[in-house]
Amino acid sequence: MPPDTTRARFATAASRRRLMALALAAAMAATVPAFADGPNSFAPLVKRVQPAVVSIRTTETVASEDPLAGLPPEFQQLFRQRFKSRKQQMQGAGSGFVIDPTGYIVTNNHVVGSADQITVALSDGTELPAKVVGTDDLTDVALIKVAASTSLPYVTWGDSRVVEVGDWVVCAGNPFGLGGSITAGIVSARGRDIGSGPFDDFLQIDAPINPGNSGGPVFNMQGQVVGVDTAIASPTGASVGIGFAIPSEIASRIVAELREKGHIERGWLGATLQDVPDSDGHGMLGVGITAVERNGPGQRSGLRPGDIVTSVNGQPADSTRTLIRAVAATPPGGTVRVAVRRQGRDLELNIVVGRRPSGQG
């Protein structure tokens, strides 16, 4: 019987395809780096850093809703004395981490900023009262301190500037009051602006963080703090894998100044700003000055409405955030050098910045 040449041809073709696939796989293996599945375990890192992570409970006294609202004025006057002192206490919870063995602890401003009482629970179960050293509402960083009888375990700052998208991170904290909780994930993005203020520059992470994690540390694989948990994006209020952390590059500077001065001093321009796109609409011409505060630092230094700031301290002023940050980073009384386009002419002004009033951007 003659051989089945059709089957033979297909068998030969299949063999060739298998050989080609093997050759291609070998070539790819030679050129593409091999990726590990990740750490075998986070346990060694966790054992090293977890003793420095704390849980925070707060109590805030607030005025209760007026029980007389809606009553006729004569009845309100009659019963006002009885109800005038009615108040209620609100409980809160968060996380933090010790950065100094003498008891300095970093957390979020929104955790402790308005608290009347703060209690810190250490990893060994010890509870200590804490006092606020200083807070910064614009970056949501706070520094508190406990008076411990012994040196406390502490962690150190890492450099968030070298953190890359895809790097492993570990978060520790007190989610839903469950202290001593650990989650892990990766950095999903850098430089996130979530609309919370002019200094938004968050690390986005997919390690689950939930209510109560606020103020907790984000560790790199060396056990250094590269971020401080501060917010989540969620339609439910619980983790959906999108969390935000203040980079250590920002948080560590704020903490150092709070520890030294107890408050943050930022430079202030005294002007209303808006982005000005270029003529084709694809880029930025600069930052427009729409108004200047009377006798404010901008006006005193020659800044006028209608000016367009094109650079600040030699760097392009490509957005209002860029200009605000450059001015804010200048100590009050210091000088920023701005290039201005005014009615078709290019000028340079040296502006002596003022002190940012409370509540100003």
C-alpha positions in Angstrom: 0.0 0.0 0.0 1.5 3.4 -0.9 2.3 5.6 2.0 -0.2 8.2 3.2 1.6 11.2 1.7 -1.0 13.7 2.8 -0.5 12.7 6.5 3.2 12.7 6.0 3.2 16.2 4.7 1.1 17.4 7.6 3.3 15.6 10.1 6.3 17.2 8.5 4.7 20.7 8.5 3.7 20.2 12.2 7.2 19.2 13.1 8.6 22.3 11.4 6.1 24.5 13.3 7.1 23.0 16.6 10.8 23.5 15.8 10.1 27.1 14.8 8.2 27.7 18.0 10.9 26.2 20.1 13.5 28.3 18.3 11.4 31.4 18.8 11.0 30.7 22.5 14.7 30.2 22.9 15.4 33.5 21.2 12.9 35.3 23.4 14.4 33.7 26.5 17.8 35.0 25.4 16.6 38.6 24.9 13.8 39.1 27.5 14.7 39.2 31.2 13.1 36.5 33.3 10.6 37.8 35.9 10.1 36.3 39.3 6.6 35.7 40.5 7.4 38.2 43.4 8.7 37.7 46.9 8.3 34.3 48.3 7.1 35.9 51.5 6.7 39.4 53.0 7.1 37.9 56.4 10.7 38.9 57.1 10.0 42.5 56.1 6.8 42.6 58.1 8.5 41.3 61.2 11.1 44.1 60.9 8.8 47.0 60.4 5.5 46.2 62.0 6.6 47.0 65.6 6.9 50.7 64.5 3.3 50.9 63.1 0.6 52.2 65.5 -3.2 52.5 65.6 -4.7 55.8 66.5 -8.0 56.6 68.2 -9.4 60.1 68.4 -12.2 61.9 70.1 -13.6 65.2 68.8 -16.3 67.3 70.6 -18.7 69.0 68.2 -21.8 71.0 68.7 -24.9 68.9 68.2 -27.7 69.8 65.9 -29.8 72.6 67.4 -32.9 70.9 68.9 -34.8 74.2 68.9 -34.4 74.9 65.2 -37.7 75.5 63.5 -39.5 76.6 66.7 -41.0 80.1 67.0 -38.5 82.6 68.3 -40.3 83.0 71.7 -40.0 79.3 72.4 -36.4 79.2 71.3 -35.6 82.0 73.8 -37.5 80.2 76.5 -35.6 76.9 76.2 -32.2 78.2 75.0 -30.6 78.2 78.4 -31.5 74.5 78.9 -30.0 73.4 75.6 -27.2 75.8 75.1 -24.4 73.4 76.2 -25.5 70.3 74.4 -22.5 68.7 72.6 -21.6 65.3 71.2 -18.4 63.4 70.8 -17.3 61.9 67.6 -14.9 59.0 67.5 -12.3 58.5 64.8 -9.6 56.0 63.9 -6.4 56.0 61.8 -2.9 54.7 61.6 0.6 56.1 62.0 4.3 55.1 62.3 7.1 55.9 64.7 10.0 57.8 63.1 12.0 58.4 66.3 12.6 56.2 69.4 11.6 59.1 71.6 8.0 58.9 70.4 7.5 61.1 67.3 4.8 59.6 65.1 3.6 60.5 61.6 0.0 60.3 60.5 -2.6 62.3 58.5 -3.9 65.7 59.4 -7.4 64.5 58.7 -6.9 61.9 61.4 -5.8 64.1 64.2 -6.1 67.7 63.1 -9.3 68.5 64.9 -9.1 65.9 67.7 -9.6 66.9 71.3 -8.0 63.6 72.5 -5.6 61.3 70.8 -4.7 57.8 72.0 -2.0 55.7 70.3 -2.0 51.9 70.6 1.5 50.5 70.1 2.1 47.1 68.5 2.5 45.5 71.9 -0.9 46.7 73.0 0.4 49.6 75.1 -1.9 52.7 74.9 -0.5 56.1 75.4 -2.0 59.6 75.1 -0.5 61.8 72.3 -0.3 65.5 71.6 -0.1 67.2 68.2 3.3 68.7 67.4 2.1 70.2 64.1 -0.2 69.7 61.1 -0.3 70.7 57.5 -3.7 70.7 55.9 -2.5 71.2 52.3 -0.5 68.0 52.3 -2.5 66.2 54.9 0.6 65.4 57.0 0.6 65.6 60.8 3.2 64.9 63.5 2.2 63.8 67.0 4.2 62.6 70.0 3.8 60.2 72.8 5.8 60.1 76.1 7.1 56.6 76.2 9.0 55.2 79.2 11.3 53.2 76.9 12.8 53.7 73.4 10.2 52.8 70.7 10.8 50.7 67.6 11.0 53.1 64.6 11.3 53.1 60.8 13.2 55.3 58.4 12.3 57.2 55.3 13.1 55.9 51.8 13.4 57.9 48.6 10.1 58.0 46.7 11.8 59.6 43.8 13.4 56.3 42.8 10.1 54.3 43.2 8.9 53.0 39.8 5.5 52.0 38.5 5.4 48.2 39.0 7.5 48.2 42.2 6.2 46.0 45.1 5.0 47.9 48.2 3.6 46.8 51.6 1.0 48.8 53.6 0.4 48.5 57.3 -2.3 50.0 59.4 -5.6 49.9 61.2 -8.3 49.3 58.6 -11.8 49.2 60.1 -10.2 49.1 63.5 -8.4 45.9 62.8 -4.9 47.0 64.0 -1.8 45.3 62.8 -3.0 44.6 59.3 -0.7 44.1 56.3 -1.5 44.4 52.6 0.7 44.2 49.6 0.6 45.3 46.0 2.4 47.4 43.4 2.8 51.1 42.6 0.1 51.6 39.8 1.0 55.2 38.9 3.0 58.3 40.0 2.2 62.0 40.1 -1.6 61.6 40.6 -3.6 64.8 41.0 -6.9 63.9 42.7 -8.1 67.5 43.1 -7.5 67.7 46.8 -5.2 70.8 46.6 -2.4 72.5 44.7 0.3 70.1 46.1 -1.3 66.9 44.8 1.5 64.5 43.7 0.4 61.1 44.9 1.6 57.6 44.4 -1.2 55.4 43.3 -1.1 51.9 44.7 -3.2 48.8 44.4 -2.4 47.4 47.8 -5.8 47.4 49.6 -6.2 50.3 51.9 -9.5 51.0 53.7 -11.0 53.5 56.3 -8.6 53.4 59.2 -5.5 53.0 57.1 -5.2 56.8 56.8 -1.7 57.9 58.0 -0.3 54.4 57.7 3.1 53.7 56.1 3.8 52.4 52.6 7.1 50.4 52.6 9.4 49.5 49.8 11.1 46.1 49.8 14.0 47.4 52.0 11.5 48.3 54.8 11.8 52.0 54.2 8.7 54.3 54.2 8.2 55.7 50.7 4.6 56.9 51.2 1.9 57.8 53.7 -1.6 56.4 53.0 -4.1 59.3 52.7 -7.0 58.6 50.3 -8.9 56.0 48.3 -11.0 56.2 45.2 -14.1 54.0 45.7 -17.8 54.1 44.9 -18.4 52.0 48.1 -16.1 53.6 50.6 -14.0 50.4 50.8 -11.0 49.4 48.8 -11.4 48.7 45.1 -7.6 48.6 44.5 -7.1 52.4 43.9 -5.4 54.1 46.8 -3.2 57.1 47.1 -0.1 57.8 49.2 1.8 61.0 49.9 5.3 60.4 48.6 8.1 60.4 51.2 9.9 63.1 49.2 7.1 65.5 50.3 6.1 64.0 53.6 9.6 63.8 55.1 10.2 67.5 54.4 6.9 68.5 55.9 7.6 66.4 59.0 11.0 67.8 59.5 9.6 71.4 59.4 6.8 70.5 61.7 9.2 69.0 64.2 11.4 72.1 64.0 8.8 74.8 63.9 5.4 73.2 64.7 3.9 74.7 61.6 4.6 75.1 57.9 5.5 78.5 56.3 4.9 78.9 52.6 5.5 81.7 50.3 2.5 83.6 48.8 2.1 85.6 45.7 -1.2 87.4 46.4 -2.5 86.9 42.9 -5.3 85.0 41.1 -4.0 82.7 38.4 -5.2 80.8 35.4 -3.6 78.6 32.8 -3.1 80.3 29.4 -3.0 77.9 26.4 -0.8 78.7 23.3 -2.4 79.8 20.0 -2.8 76.3 18.6 -4.3 75.0 21.9 -1.9 72.1 22.2 0.4 73.6 24.8 0.7 76.2 27.5 1.8 79.8 26.9 2.1 80.4 30.6 0.2 81.4 33.7 -2.1 84.4 33.4 -2.5 86.9 36.3 -6.2 87.7 36.4 -6.1 89.8 39.6 -3.5 90.9 42.2 -4.3 91.6 45.9 -4.1 95.2 46.9 -0.8 95.8 48.7 0.0 92.1 48.3 3.5 90.8 47.6 2.8 90.5 43.8 1.5 94.1 43.4 4.3 95.5 45.6 6.8 93.8 43.3 5.3 95.1 40.1 3.0 92.2 39.0 -0.1 93.4 37.2 -3.4 91.9 36.0 -3.1 90.8 32.4 0.6 89.7 32.8 1.5 86.2 31.6 4.2 84.5 33.6 6.3 82.3 31.3 8.9 81.1 33.7 9.7 81.0 37.4 13.3 80.8 38.7 14.4 79.9 35.2 12.0 77.0 34.7 9.0 77.1 32.4 5.7 78.1 34.1 3.6 75.5 32.3 0.7 75.5 34.8 -0.7 77.3 37.7 0.4 74.4 39.9 4.0 74.9 38.8 3.9 78.5 39.8 2.1 78.0 43.1 4.6 75.3 44.1 7.6 77.4 43.2 6.3 80.3 45.2 5.2 78.1 48.1 8.6 76.5 48.3 10.2 79.9 48.8 10.3 81.0 52.5 8.4 84.2 53.2 10.6 87.2 52.6 12.5 85.3 49.9 12.6 86.2 46.2 11.3 84.4 43.1 12.4 85.4 39.7 9.6 85.4 37.1 9.7 86.1 33.4 6.5 88.0 32.3 5.0 88.8 29.0 3.1 92.2 29.2 1.4 93.7 26.2 3.8 92.0 23.8 6.9 92.9 25.9 9.0 90.5 27.9 10.0 91.6 31.4 11.7 90.0 34.4 10.5 90.7 37.9 12.0 89.8 41.2 9.0 89.2 43.6 9.5 89.2 47.3 6.9 86.6 48.4 4.7 87.0 51.5 3.5 84.5 54.0 0.6 82.4 52.8 -2.5 83.2 54.9 -4.4 80.4 56.4 -6.8 78.9 53.9 -5.0 80.3 50.8 -3.7 78.1 48.0 
